């Protein structure tokens, strides 16, 4: 039912300078795997095999990563190192990859709107690779996007993943409020992008996982720039919530904010313990 997933990856990654001066932040590795591959693996596990990237200047390494490297393949053929490429080979063979560009950095809403050319008129997932998510602490349960695809089958509307954050941190996020449908589901009635300190409508912060219905594109086209002069997906989703329904989902699992150095180190340490024990 949902086969497409959009990855907005055009950002500059300034919090990781100088490492990201010539290398996309999305290919920074957590252990031996780039951040963006974790996201594509999550989408693939959820049944989303048509992968679209909204890229920008200096992001060619992402396209190269999801392509065959014939010279490398030849050099390691028949050696023990060959198995280290098994995961990425499966993605290359079983997923399709499309690319379009965001010429000007005008916010997440603009990046998603630019993705219309690779999505078309279908519901689709959105993954922000900065947010590295596990469905359970051991990584063996259903991923966050897989959980959300299941909810979409029930509600047939846009769904955003949220988690509780300390009230003093709410100003860093898009924040939702609404009517509780269950312990984990909220029908959204309010949504604010990075509210001033002390004004957030709740402590439920949106993280980088979305299921969006295709009417979001037309709404984005008619949404005025908001916070910081950027086209905000939160503004468009609030309009969508007023016209119909948007569900916020308190997902099962764990998220690492790998857009920050602290979160990146935390994820690295966690995945090291998960893989090697000790």
N, C-alpha and C positions, 0 to 999 in steps of 0.2 A: 504493500500500500504506500509506504514511504520508501523511496529508493535513493533520493538525492540528499547530499549533505554539503553545506557550504562552509568553507574555511576562510574567513577574512584574515589575511596574513600580510597586509601591506604596511603595517606600522614600522616605525624606525627602531624600536627597542632601545631607547636612549638610556634606560636604567641600567643597561649592561655595557655601556661604552667603557673602554674602547673595543671590547670583544665583538660588538655588533657593528662596528664601523664598516666592515666589508663582508660580514657573515650574518645571515638572517637569524634573529633570536629564536625562531621556530626550529632551527636545526641544532641549537645548543643541546648537547647530550645529557640525559639523565642516565648515568652509567654508560652503556654502549648503544643507546638508541636515542635519536633526536626527538625532541618534544612533539613535533608534528606527527611523527609516526605513531606515538601513543594515541593521539586523537583519531587518526585514520583507523587504527585497530579498533577503537571503541565504536566508531561509526560502522565498520564492517561487521562487528559482532552484533550490532543492532539491525543488520540487514540492509544498511545503506551502502550501496556499492557504486553509485555514480557520485564521484567526489569532485567538487568544484572549488577552485582556489581563486580568491580575489587578491592578486599580488600587486607589487609595486617595484620600483627600481631596486636593484641589488638583491632580488629574491630568486635568482635563477637556480640557486642550489636546491631549492625545494623541488623544482621541476626535475632537476637531475636526479634527486634522491629517489623519486618515484618513476624511474626509468631504468632500463638495462644498462649495465656498464660492461660492455663486451670484453674489453681488455682486462679488467679486474676479474671477471668470471673465468676468462681463459687462464689467468695466472694462478688462481686458487683451485681450479678444477681437479678433483680427485684427492684433495687434501682435507684435513680436519677442519680447516677454516671455512670450507664450503657451507657447512651447516649453520654458520653464523648469519648467512643471508637467507635462511629459510623463511623467516617471518616476512621480510620485505618482498621476497619473490612471490609469496602467496598473494600479498596485496596487489602487486603489479599484475599478476595473472588473473585475479578474480574481480578487480575493481577497474573502472574506467576513470580517467583523470582529465579534467578540463580546466582551462586557465583564462582569466580575464584580468584587466588591470584597473586599479583605482589610481587615476593620474594625480589627483589632489587629495590630501589627507583631510577629509571633512567629516570624520566621525564614523562610528559603527553603522549608523543608519544608512549613510551614503555608501559604505562598503557593501552592505547587504543589497541595497538597490542596484549597485553595479553588477551584482551576481545574478540579476534577473536573466541576463543573456544565457547563462549556463543552467539555470533552474527551470525557466519556463513557467507554465501555469499549473504547478503541482505543489502540494505540501512538502516541506523539506526541513531537515535538521540544520542547525548552526552550531559549530564547535569553535570556541576560542581556545587555541592550543596553549595559551598561557595558563589556563586552568587545567591542571592534570588531575584527573578524577579516577577513583576506584569505586566500584559498586559495593565492595566490602573491604575490610582491612587486609584480607589476604589476596584480594584481586580475583577471586574465583567466582564471585556471584555476578548477577547481571549488572552490566555497566550502567552508568547514569542515563546515557542516551537510549539504551535498550529499555530501561524502566519507563522512559518518557514516551517511546513509541507505543508501548502497551497502553499507556494512558490516552494517547491520541486515538487509538481504536475505540475507546470508550466515549470520549468527549468531542472529538472531531473539531477541535479549536486550537488556537495557539497555546503553547505551554512553555513556561519559563521555569528553570530550576532555581531554587532559592535555598539559602542556609541562614541560620541565625548567626549574627555577628555581635560583638560588644557594642553597646549603644554609642560609645565614643569613637567607634570605627565606621559608623553608618555613613558618614559624610563622604567616604571614599567610593561608595557603590551606588548603583541604581537600587532603590528601595521600594518595596511594594506594601500595600495594605489592602485588606478586603474582608470578605465574608468566609469564615471557616466552613468548609464542607466536610472535613474529617480532620484527623490529627496531622495529616500530611498534605492536604489539598486546600487551597484558598482560591475563591473566585475574586479576581483582582478588581478593585474599585478605585485604587489610587496607585500611582507610580511616579517616583521623582528621581531624576538623575542627580547624584551627588548633592543631596540637600545640605544647606548650611548646618553647621554643628548645632545640635539641640532642636532641630526642626523636622527630623525624619519621622515619617508616619508610623514606622515600626522598626524593628531590628532585623527584618527579613531582607537580605541582600540578594540581588540577582547575580548568579554566576554564569560562566560562559557556556551554557547549554540551553538551546532553544529548539522547539518545534514550531514552525511558523506556517500559517496557511497563506496561499498565494495572493490573497487580497491585500496583504501587507505591502506589496509593491506599490499599488495605487495609493494607499494611505501615505507611504513614504514620499511619493511624488508630490503630495499635497500638504506635507508637513513643513512648517517653517523651521529654520535653524534655531536651536535652543541653546543649552549650556555651552559656553565657550565658542559660540557661533557655529557649532557643528550640528549635523543632522543626527538626532538622537533616536535610537530604536525604542527607547523608553517612551518618548512622546508619541510615536506611532502606535505602540502597543496600548497606551492609555486610550487613544482614539478607538482602537479596535475593541478594547474592553467596553467602551461606552456604546459601541454599535452592536456588540454581540457578547462574546465571552472570551476571556483570557484566564487560564488557570495557572496558578503558581504551585509548584510541587517541591516539598521538602524531601529531597532525595535521600535514599539509603546509600551510605558509603562515606567517602572521604575526599576532600579536595585540597590540592596544594596550589597556592598562588605562585606559579613559577614566573610570573612577570616581575617579581621582586627577588632580589638577591637572597633574602632570608628564606623565602618560600622555596626557591630553587635549591638551596643547600638542604633544607628540611626534606624535600622530595628525594634528593640524592641519597641522603643518609637512610631514609625510610626504605627506598628500593634496594639499597645495598643490603640492609638487614633482611629484607624479604627474600632476596635472591641467594645471599650467601650465609645468612644466619650469624650466629656469634653474639 
